Amino acid sequence: MMKPQSLLRFFATLLIFALAITLGYALWKHYMYSPWTRDGRVRAEVVTVAPDVSGLVTRVLVQDNQVVRKGDLLFQIDQERFRLALAQAEAQVVTRKAELDMRRQQAFRRAKLENSVISAESREDSSSQAAQALGNYQAAVAARDTAKLNLQRSEIVAPVDGYVTNLNLYAGNYASAGIARMAIIDKNSYWVYGYFEETKLPNVRVGDKVEVRLLSGETTLKGHVESIARGITDRDNPSGPNLLADVNPVFTWVRLAQRVPVRVHLDHIPYGLVLAMGTTCTVSILPSKH
């Protein structure tokens, strides 16, 4: 028969052992199934700025990492050629307008003449010439407006409020139309992507409250689940050259849970907080009634 002290130590050890198992199981369950992940990334919309006309860059009015507002002048393309083109187009408008007035006056005078003085064919020809002159005048006006637009587009402005990033444009560079020469991160577009393991997705719902803890400090951001990705790439089943499934015949015996992107909208960003696109964070879904 065991002594009371030995029996007490036995039950105390058994209780501690049971508590350790229970705590270990709870921690394992929390780690495996609770909706949280350390694999979070801060994301934002990157607007690539490309000129609408081609030419030499004469001025760059921003610096790397500078804050810009929508409509601020970023850089300027040599305007001399566009000014000359506009002057030529305006002169063409004046010429076509004079021709139109002349053709209209001729058509008006001939329309008033009697049939015995002028033939019907001449009268129709004068009307056609007036209509042709009107078309030439309208084409000249369109060309003038295009030249004026090209002159305006030689000054490239910021399309959004944001930060100039990785600036690699200098006066003297040649800028081609449609080719991006500057990148701006939209300061009002920051969000977070949390890459959750598939075992945790059953506990993630659109609209759930979220806490985002940045790896760079103690700052905690509040947000909510905006959307959940509906597909990721299957690396074990790519398509072959003939578009048939190229199934990998070898699988490792350890199968890791796939990670699915969950987009988190940030409800409020504290003033003065430096958010950098691509930085890491911990994303935790707060408990809610599902």
Wavefront OBJ file of the C-alpha trace (Angstrom):
o trace
v 0.000 0.000 0.000
v 1.342 3.395 -1.069
v 2.021 6.081 1.504
v -0.141 9.212 1.394
v 2.823 11.409 0.380
v 3.770 9.053 -2.463
v 0.170 8.887 -3.591
v -0.033 12.695 -3.561
v 3.132 13.000 -5.640
v 1.796 10.413 -8.083
v -1.479 12.262 -8.649
v 0.350 15.631 -8.852
v 2.668 14.211 -11.505
v -0.294 12.694 -13.333
v -2.133 16.027 -13.217
v 0.870 17.961 -14.513
v 1.296 15.386 -17.279
v -2.377 15.692 -18.255
v -2.168 19.480 -18.225
v 0.945 19.383 -20.411
v -0.789 17.110 -22.920
v -3.899 19.302 -22.925
v -1.862 22.486 -23.332
v 0.274 20.912 -26.031
v -2.814 19.758 -27.942
v -4.407 23.213 -27.615
v -1.250 24.900 -28.893
v -0.968 22.440 -31.763
v -4.622 22.957 -32.679
v -4.185 26.720 -32.474
v -1.118 26.590 -34.686
v -2.706 24.263 -37.238
v -6.281 25.537 -37.475
v -6.575 29.019 -35.968
v -6.841 31.644 -38.727
v -3.529 33.435 -38.379
v -0.324 33.547 -40.368
v 3.078 35.158 -40.185
v 3.268 35.100 -43.966
v 1.652 38.446 -44.647
v 2.772 41.096 -47.115
v 1.955 44.781 -47.387
v 0.793 45.554 -50.927
v -0.198 48.684 -52.842
v -1.141 49.781 -56.335
v 1.856 50.780 -58.457
v 1.012 53.241 -61.238
v 3.537 53.208 -64.072
v 3.778 56.603 -65.754
v 4.397 56.620 -69.510
v 4.432 59.681 -71.792
v 1.801 59.967 -74.513
v 4.317 61.601 -76.912
v 7.956 60.915 -77.713
v 10.926 63.240 -77.337
v 13.913 64.314 -75.274
v 13.330 64.878 -71.575
v 14.222 68.477 -70.779
v 13.247 68.655 -67.099
v 12.613 66.219 -64.252
v 10.847 68.024 -61.427
v 10.693 65.246 -58.798
v 13.201 63.285 -56.765
v 13.378 59.667 -55.704
v 10.886 58.788 -52.903
v 9.254 62.207 -53.130
v 5.610 62.647 -52.170
v 3.518 63.956 -55.073
v -0.096 64.974 -55.423
v -2.403 64.234 -58.312
v -1.750 66.778 -61.066
v 1.813 67.679 -59.991
v 4.260 68.073 -62.903
v 6.644 65.104 -62.970
v 8.777 65.680 -66.058
v 8.675 67.580 -69.320
v 9.486 66.580 -72.901
v 11.056 69.049 -75.354
v 8.155 71.241 -76.533
v 9.729 73.126 -79.443
v 8.692 70.579 -82.069
v 5.146 70.490 -80.709
v 4.883 74.296 -80.726
v 5.972 74.370 -84.387
v 3.481 71.647 -85.256
v 0.721 73.628 -83.530
v 1.664 76.811 -85.401
v 1.607 74.938 -88.704
v -1.774 73.418 -87.886
v -3.232 76.814 -86.956
v -1.985 78.277 -90.253
v -3.624 75.379 -92.100
v -6.896 76.138 -90.325
v -6.748 79.756 -91.513
v -6.065 78.615 -95.092
v -8.879 76.084 -95.102
v -11.282 78.600 -93.574
v -10.549 81.118 -96.324
v -11.051 78.425 -98.964
v -14.335 77.410 -97.356
v -15.639 80.995 -97.348
v -14.667 81.406 -101.003
v -16.356 78.158 -102.075
v -19.506 78.995 -100.157
v -19.731 82.455 -101.753
v -19.259 80.926 -105.195
v -21.945 78.329 -104.539
v -24.301 81.010 -103.219
v -23.791 83.299 -106.261
v -24.224 80.465 -108.761
v -27.328 79.222 -107.000
v -28.967 82.627 -107.585
v -28.162 82.681 -111.321
v -30.823 81.653 -113.825
v -30.577 78.412 -115.742
v -29.979 80.345 -118.956
v -26.792 81.858 -117.535
v -25.242 78.816 -115.789
v -25.687 75.109 -116.329
v -27.062 72.756 -113.686
v -23.768 70.860 -113.755
v -21.752 73.969 -112.822
v -24.196 74.711 -110.038
v -23.805 71.161 -108.661
v -20.009 71.359 -108.998
v -19.867 74.553 -106.942
v -21.992 72.935 -104.229
v -19.709 69.883 -104.160
v -16.642 72.102 -103.967
v -18.146 73.948 -101.002
v -18.857 70.640 -99.247
v -15.311 69.467 -99.958
v -13.926 72.713 -98.585
v -15.976 72.185 -95.417
v -14.475 68.717 -94.981
v -10.955 70.084 -95.463
v -11.618 72.772 -92.890
v -12.923 70.273 -90.326
v -9.877 68.054 -90.901
v -7.591 71.060 -90.361
v -9.398 71.897 -87.093
v -8.954 68.299 -85.902
v -5.255 68.410 -86.797
v -4.898 71.667 -84.861
v -6.614 70.169 -81.803
v -4.338 67.118 -82.024
v -1.254 69.342 -82.175
v -2.533 71.305 -79.181
v -3.148 68.042 -77.281
v 0.374 66.791 -78.088
v 1.795 70.034 -76.711
v -0.207 69.597 -73.507
v 0.807 65.933 -73.209
v 4.491 66.893 -73.370
v 4.079 67.802 -69.698
v 3.565 64.579 -67.732
v 1.680 64.963 -64.454
v 1.053 62.621 -61.537
v -2.118 60.551 -62.045
v -2.563 59.834 -58.292
v -1.395 60.947 -54.865
v 1.615 58.840 -53.959
v 5.341 58.301 -53.735
v 7.843 58.354 -56.584
v 9.781 55.097 -56.312
v 13.053 53.898 -57.839
v 13.434 56.985 -60.019
v 15.687 56.352 -63.002
v 14.868 59.240 -65.328
v 17.061 62.258 -65.958
v 17.144 65.304 -68.216
v 18.574 64.322 -71.581
v 17.025 60.844 -71.652
v 14.789 59.986 -74.583
v 11.219 59.054 -73.693
v 9.143 56.991 -76.106
v 5.378 57.162 -76.185
v 3.712 54.329 -74.299
v 6.878 53.143 -72.510
v 6.811 53.596 -68.724
v 9.579 55.789 -67.337
v 8.432 56.330 -63.742
v 6.603 54.428 -61.012
v 4.324 55.933 -58.360
v 2.922 54.010 -55.398
v -0.632 55.142 -54.720
v -0.616 56.277 -51.082
v -4.348 55.576 -50.719
v -4.255 51.993 -51.982
v -2.372 50.038 -49.308
v -3.746 46.648 -48.395
v -2.393 43.383 -46.947
v -2.173 39.922 -48.448
v -2.207 37.139 -45.876
v -1.137 33.761 -47.241
v -3.182 31.329 -45.125
v -2.692 27.582 -45.073
v -5.604 25.688 -46.592
v -6.305 24.004 -43.258
v -7.197 27.425 -41.808
v -9.486 28.633 -44.590
v -12.681 27.123 -43.065
v -12.365 29.715 -40.286
v -11.935 32.677 -42.653
v -14.974 34.608 -43.852
v -15.321 37.783 -45.903
v -15.957 40.664 -43.500
v -14.129 39.134 -40.508
v -12.196 41.600 -38.365
v -8.418 41.380 -38.733
v -5.386 42.490 -36.746
v -2.194 43.173 -38.681
v 1.042 43.364 -36.711
v 3.962 44.766 -38.675
v 7.289 43.040 -38.294
v 8.993 46.437 -38.137
v 7.498 47.442 -34.778
v 4.719 47.238 -32.243
v 2.143 48.960 -34.449
v -1.093 46.988 -34.856
v -3.399 47.848 -37.737
v -7.107 47.103 -37.902
v -8.817 45.768 -40.985
v -11.262 43.241 -42.356
v -11.219 40.399 -44.848
v -12.070 41.857 -48.250
v -11.833 38.743 -50.423
v -10.371 35.251 -50.678
v -8.489 33.997 -53.725
v -10.254 31.215 -55.605
v -7.244 29.551 -57.170
v -3.473 29.062 -57.032
v -0.991 27.422 -59.396
v -0.698 23.633 -59.230
v 3.038 23.061 -59.557
v 2.651 19.281 -59.647
v 0.339 19.311 -62.649
v 1.550 21.719 -65.341
v 0.481 21.508 -68.970
v 2.801 19.758 -71.416
v 3.758 20.968 -74.930
v 0.621 19.321 -76.372
v -1.605 20.914 -73.678
v -2.079 17.594 -71.863
v -1.579 17.283 -68.114
v 2.066 16.647 -67.212
v 1.537 14.794 -63.931
v 4.558 14.456 -61.651
v 4.935 10.704 -60.841
v 7.026 11.369 -57.712
v 5.526 12.872 -54.556
v 7.332 13.476 -51.306
v 5.890 11.646 -48.329
v 5.508 14.944 -46.455
v 2.705 17.029 -47.989
v 2.666 20.662 -46.898
v -0.575 22.603 -46.780
v -0.965 24.973 -49.706
v -1.194 28.681 -48.985
v -4.069 30.711 -50.359
v -3.988 34.531 -50.590
v -6.535 36.405 -48.478
v -6.900 40.112 -49.201
v -7.266 42.339 -46.123
v -8.562 45.890 -46.365
v -6.930 48.273 -43.886
v -9.651 50.261 -42.134
v -7.318 52.921 -40.744
v -3.643 53.766 -41.178
v -2.222 55.899 -38.340
v -0.831 59.256 -39.345
v 2.938 59.213 -39.717
v 3.207 55.432 -40.023
v 5.680 54.429 -42.721
v 4.177 51.629 -44.813
v 6.472 50.084 -47.400
v 5.136 47.809 -50.078
v 6.551 44.283 -49.769
v 7.254 44.340 -46.027
v 6.140 41.411 -43.862
v 3.516 41.250 -41.159
v 1.456 38.854 -39.052
v -2.228 38.587 -39.943
v -4.722 37.326 -37.352
v -8.437 36.810 -37.902
v -10.389 37.821 -34.799
v -12.978 35.342 -33.469
v -16.459 35.882 -34.835
v -19.782 34.070 -34.951
v -19.975 32.002 -38.131
l 1 2 3 4 5 6 7 8 9 10 11 12 13 14 15 16 17 18 19 20 21 22 23 24 25 26 27 28 29 30 31 32 33 34 35 36 37 38 39 40 41 42 43 44 45 46 47 48 49 50 51 52 53 54 55 56 57 58 59 60 61 62 63 64 65 66 67 68 69 70 71 72 73 74 75 76 77 78 79 80 81 82 83 84 85 86 87 88 89 90 91 92 93 94 95 96 97 98 99 100 101 102 103 104 105 106 107 108 109 110 111 112 113 114 115 116 117 118 119 120 121 122 123 124 125 126 127 128 129 130 131 132 133 134 135 136 137 138 139 140 141 142 143 144 145 146 147 148 149 150 151 152 153 154 155 156 157 158 159 160 161 162 163 164 165 166 167 168 169 170 171 172 173 174 175 176 177 178 179 180 181 182 183 184 185 186 187 188 189 190 191 192 193 194 195 196 197 198 199 200 201 202 203 204 205 206 207 208 209 210 211 212 213 214 215 216 217 218 219 220 221 222 223 224 225 226 227 228 229 230 231 232 233 234 235 236 237 238 239 240 241 242 243 244 245 246 247 248 249 250 251 252 253 254 255 256 257 258 259 260 261 262 263 264 265 266 267 268 269 270 271 272 273 274 275 276 277 278 279 280 281 282 283 284 285 286 287 288 289 290
